Amino acid sequence: MEVTALCITLMVDVLLLLNVQSDYYDHKADAAFLHIDPNRLQFFEYDLISFNCVGFHGPAEWRVMTKVPSKTAQYETSTGSVKIKPAFVSHSGAYWCENRNGERTDSVNITITAGDVILESPTLPVMERHSVTLRCTKRATSSNLPADFFKDGHFSRTGYTGEMTIDSVSRSDEGLYKCRISGAGYSAESWLAVGAYVTPAPQDTTSLESHEAPPQPPRRDSLLFVIIVTLAIAVFCVVVLLFLLGLLQRQKHRAAFVSSDAPTAELEEVDEHGSLPNPQIPIYATVRKPKKKRGY
């Protein structure tokens, strides 16, 4: 009984862990977006580009959608991810994630160019007060060449290492950016989006005084390890329980077999002295007949 109770307890623990893991990752689905790899808005022709719907309940529920200038119809996939290899200028356009209920993410406009210069800028909005670095890259060149950067058509600054870093981004930094490398030409323009700064929630002073660290979300690998160990223990308990039941059943069968083969005891008569009578000596008995009464 104790082994059975232990096995049941372990199985309940496994179900609770699976429920906690599911709730945690469903909660993370609120921050859903279209992930582009490499993380930039401009690409050279023949590059490999990957699109993935990240942070949703499941990739099968969401599709990568796009609408390019050369096509009037939208194109979609049912796997939640798209790979373009090689990429051509005709693949330039807006991409986003959408489900069957019409829910969708913000669209991201990418540009594939046949030129020699691209501007590397992030695909997601940059939060206010954060920093961002823009890079000007020349095709088939690994070295960082000096480049001029422009915002909304006006010269901004020169990056002698091919980079332009904006510290403490503000709303005024939002706009169209492009770059130029001497002797190679200009890149296309890409929009740098700036997101609103989110004020951190005030912390409890009592927790600060006690120096208690904020609770950390459970790691996926640790949860998986706990589940595997718990399942292994549960399987071991079941095997032990089956072994004990088999041993008990075997003992019952052996006891029943022994009782069926036991000899039957014979009852024999004994005389008044406690000795067995000799079957070869005859035994006589005296019988008295009642006397008849005389008539008068």
Summary of the structure (lengths in Angstrom):
residues: 296
radius of gyration: 44.5
end to end distance: 91.0
largest distance: 172.7
contacts: 688
relative contact order: 0.12
helix: 28%
strand: 28%
